[in-house]
Amino acid sequence: MVLEKVGFEIIIRKKSAVLMLFTPVIIITVLSFMSPFNYALFKFNLFGEPSPSRFSFVLYYFVVLYASVGFLACLYNFMRYSRTLQAKEILFLGIFTLFIGVSQYYSAYSNNNLYACVYLLSLVMYYIALHEDKVFIDPLTGLNNRNRFRRYLSYIMSSQSLRVNMYLTYIDIDNFKSINDNHGHLTGDLALRTVAEAMREISVNSKNFLARIGGDEFVIVSSHPTQTDLKAMIVRMKKCLNEKAKSNFSDFTVGFSVGTTQLNIPYSSISDVIKSADRNMYRQKQMKKQGLISDSGAVRK
């Protein structure tokens, strides 16, 4: 859960990563089943209570391993997102993960109930995290929703230094209504998820903030040294979306129109930058309908 929460969900979906993460669990399970016969992990004393045996030390190693991996993942992302609203949440999650690991190790070593209290607290925190996801996460695509987008954009716009080299990109799927009408809403939902996957893929190694703000509209808040770099990101996304759409759909393509605006505009408000990006996106969509530009955004002669 920690790795997914701090943005490693794409990595942990890989089979090799899943195998590495669950190997300690498999080892502990096998040793537990063997213990009643050869006392591998534990043995029973005269009172019928389990006590440590010859391989009990692996429990401590694996506790340290999981706690360390979770904490280092949080620390890496804290340094990566140090100038964003997510930094405080990630730092708290990392400290709490380390606290759980230390308490579990200490409880097992000194035979007290500290870990039981920490475990109960972690369940409460997990419930809060699930509730937060319902409030701030779009259930269809897994991206941030409009609520978190407004909150994040407000944070960026509140500081002149944070707005430097920051851009808002508005994305709207072309002819989405016809996809729903001609191919059904389930196919339309798949088209939305395909766009979200393309957004994630081009943002794996960046600090982009991704959100679906309603219907077929998406946004990206990203940092680029120049507008050329911003355009390069959009080109990569269109290429990625084309590849994914070809594998998911055989009888139609999925395209989108974009509108971008810089956040570092003097005296601009949240509403101003949103309207500016939306207006630029709508202009591109109209030019496509009029045949002035191609679906790729190139000007037709």
Disulfide bonds with the S-S distance in Angstrom:
none
